[in-house]
Amino acid sequence: MADKPDTTTAEENADEPTASDVAFDIDSAGAEEAEKIHSEYGDGGANPPAGRLARWREIARRRRLSRTGSALVASGLIVATLAGLSGWLGYRAYQKHDAQARQHLYVETARQGAVNLTTINYTRVDADVQRILDLATGAFRDDFEQRSKPFMEVVKAAQSKSEGTVTDAGLESQRGDSAQVLVAVAVKSRTAGGEEAPREWRMRIEVRSVGDDAKVSNVVFVP
């Protein structure tokens, strides 16, 4: 009776994972390990020991995790960098906007101060003087308040009316919480004796921040 072919070894070998079964689980570094297997086993590495295959799989798994971790770290760094850059650009934009708004406030305060100083009507001189004081601060306000009564008496006695119109204004300089603004004003005046010729005045008006507002802190007439 002919001997039956021994298929046990073949079947077991068929169940054993081969090098081709794990080819998708390794990277370039795993290929070097494969070369060692092929050189050590005469069957061309088709059936390496299970321990060697397990170690091979573990190396591949760790390298995949390492690549994934590196990618996550790199992505996190990119996101953090972009967030920091966006925040910095936003802050710079805010600073620029705030500086422009402050300069605009200084110029507008100086313009209004010039109008207040040159628009006086003897019929409402008390209110006109108070308007000047409300927009003034510091030594300039104190000095004008002390001189206000004699000034009002002169205006009433002359029945003076004057109206100022700002023709030009620009920021001359800025330092800290104060600025100097040059203002050009055209003034029309009349008294009990009749209308006077229009005059052109130029003023250097110092403006100072007072809280969120700004007020006139000094006025000098310039040629």
C-alpha positions in Angstrom: 0.0 0.0 0.0 1.5 3.2 -1.0 2.4 5.6 1.6 0.2 8.7 1.9 2.0 11.9 1.3 2.7 13.8 4.5 0.5 16.9 4.1 0.8 18.0 7.8 3.9 20.0 7.3 2.6 21.5 4.1 -0.6 22.5 5.7 1.1 24.0 8.8 3.5 25.8 6.5 0.5 27.2 4.6 -1.0 28.5 7.8 2.3 30.2 8.7 2.6 33.8 7.7 5.2 34.4 5.1 7.4 37.4 4.3 4.9 38.5 1.6 2.0 38.4 4.2 3.6 41.2 6.2 5.0 43.2 3.3 2.4 45.9 3.8 3.4 46.3 7.5 6.9 47.4 7.1 8.7 50.5 5.8 12.0 51.0 4.3 13.7 50.2 7.6 11.8 46.9 7.7 13.2 46.0 4.3 16.7 45.8 5.8 15.4 43.3 8.4 13.9 41.3 5.4 17.3 41.1 3.8 18.7 39.6 7.0 16.0 36.9 7.0 16.6 36.0 3.4 20.3 35.7 4.1 19.9 33.5 7.2 17.3 31.0 6.0 18.0 28.7 3.0 14.3 28.7 1.9 14.7 32.3 0.8 13.0 33.6 3.9 9.6 32.1 2.9 9.0 30.6 6.3 10.9 32.5 9.0 10.4 31.6 12.6 7.2 33.0 14.3 9.3 35.0 16.8 11.2 36.8 14.1 8.0 37.7 12.3 6.4 39.0 15.5 9.4 41.2 16.2 9.3 42.3 12.6 5.6 43.3 12.9 6.3 45.1 16.2 9.1 47.2 14.5 6.7 48.1 11.7 3.9 49.0 14.2 6.2 51.2 16.3 7.5 53.0 13.2 3.9 53.7 12.0 3.1 55.1 15.4 6.3 57.2 15.4 5.4 58.7 12.0 1.8 59.4 13.2 3.1 61.0 16.3 5.6 63.2 14.4 2.8 64.3 12.0 0.5 65.2 14.9 3.3 67.2 16.6 4.2 69.0 13.4 0.5 69.8 12.8 0.2 71.1 16.3 3.2 73.3 15.9 1.9 74.7 12.6 -1.5 75.5 14.2 0.1 77.2 17.2 2.4 79.2 14.9 -0.5 80.4 12.7 -2.6 81.2 15.8 0.3 83.2 17.3 0.8 85.1 14.0 -2.9 85.8 13.6 -3.0 87.2 17.2 0.1 89.4 16.6 -1.3 90.8 13.4 -4.6 91.4 15.0 -2.9 93.3 17.9 -0.9 95.4 15.5 -4.0 96.2 13.5 -5.7 97.3 16.8 -2.7 99.4 17.8 -2.8 101.1 14.4 -6.5 101.8 14.5 -6.2 103.1 18.1 -3.4 105.5 17.2 -5.3 106.8 14.2 -8.5 107.3 16.3 -6.5 109.1 19.0 -4.9 111.4 16.4 -8.3 112.1 14.9 -9.6 113.0 18.4 -6.8 115.4 19.0 -7.4 117.2 15.7 -11.1 117.4 16.1 -10.7 118.7 19.7 -8.4 121.5 18.4 -10.8 122.4 15.7 -13.6 122.7 18.1 -11.5 124.7 20.5 -10.6 127.2 17.8 -14.2 127.6 16.9 -15.2 128.1 20.5 -12.5 130.8 21.0 -13.5 132.8 17.9 -17.3 132.5 18.0 -18.5 134.9 20.7 -21.9 136.7 20.7 -22.5 139.4 23.3 -26.2 138.2 23.6 -25.1 134.8 24.9 -21.5 135.5 26.0 -22.0 133.6 29.3 -22.8 130.3 27.5 -20.0 131.0 24.9 -17.4 131.4 27.7 -18.7 128.3 29.5 -18.3 126.3 26.3 -14.7 127.3 26.1 -14.1 126.3 29.8 -15.8 122.9 29.3 -13.3 122.0 26.5 -10.3 123.3 28.4 -8.0 121.8 31.1 -5.0 122.5 33.2 -3.4 125.9 33.6 -5.0 127.2 30.4 -8.5 126.6 31.8 -7.6 128.2 35.2 -6.1 131.3 33.5 -9.1 131.8 31.1 -11.6 131.4 34.0 -9.8 134.1 36.0 -10.0 136.5 33.0 -13.5 135.5 31.9 -15.5 138.2 33.8 -13.5 141.2 32.4 -13.6 139.6 29.0 -17.4 139.2 29.0 -17.8 142.8 30.1 -15.8 144.1 27.1 -17.8 141.9 24.7 -21.1 143.2 26.1 -19.9 146.8 26.1 -18.8 146.6 22.4 -21.9 144.5 21.4 -19.4 142.3 19.7 -20.3 139.3 17.6 -17.7 137.1 16.0 -17.9 133.8 14.1 -14.9 131.6 13.4 -14.7 129.0 10.7 -11.8 126.5 10.5 -10.2 126.4 7.1 -7.4 123.9 7.8 -6.1 121.8 10.6 -3.4 119.2 11.0 -1.4 117.3 13.6 2.0 119.0 14.1 3.4 116.7 16.8 2.4 114.1 19.3 4.1 113.0 22.5 2.6 110.6 25.0 -0.9 111.7 25.9 -0.7 115.2 24.3 -0.4 116.7 20.9 0.1 120.0 19.1 -2.3 120.9 16.3 -2.0 123.8 13.9 -5.4 125.3 13.1 -6.2 128.1 10.5 -9.4 130.1 11.2 -11.3 132.7 9.2 -13.1 135.1 11.6 -15.9 137.5 10.7 -16.7 140.2 13.3 -19.0 143.1 13.9 -19.6 145.5 16.8 -22.0 148.3 17.5 -19.8 150.4 15.1 -20.4 148.1 12.1 -18.9 145.1 10.4 -15.2 144.6 10.5 -13.0 143.2 7.8 -12.5 139.4 7.9 -9.3 138.2 9.6 -7.3 135.0 9.2 -5.8 133.6 12.3 -3.4 130.7 12.9 -3.2 128.9 16.2 -1.0 126.3 17.7 -3.4 124.4 20.0 -2.1 121.9 22.5 -4.5 119.1 23.3 -4.2 116.6 26.1 -6.0 113.3 26.8 -8.4 113.4 29.7 -9.7 109.9 30.3 -11.3 108.7 27.1 -11.7 112.3 25.9 -9.3 115.2 25.0 -9.3 118.8 26.0 -7.4 122.0 25.1 -4.5 122.7 27.4 -2.9 125.7 25.7 -3.4 128.1 22.8 -0.7 130.2 21.1 -1.4 132.5 18.1 1.3 132.1 15.4 2.2 134.2 12.4 
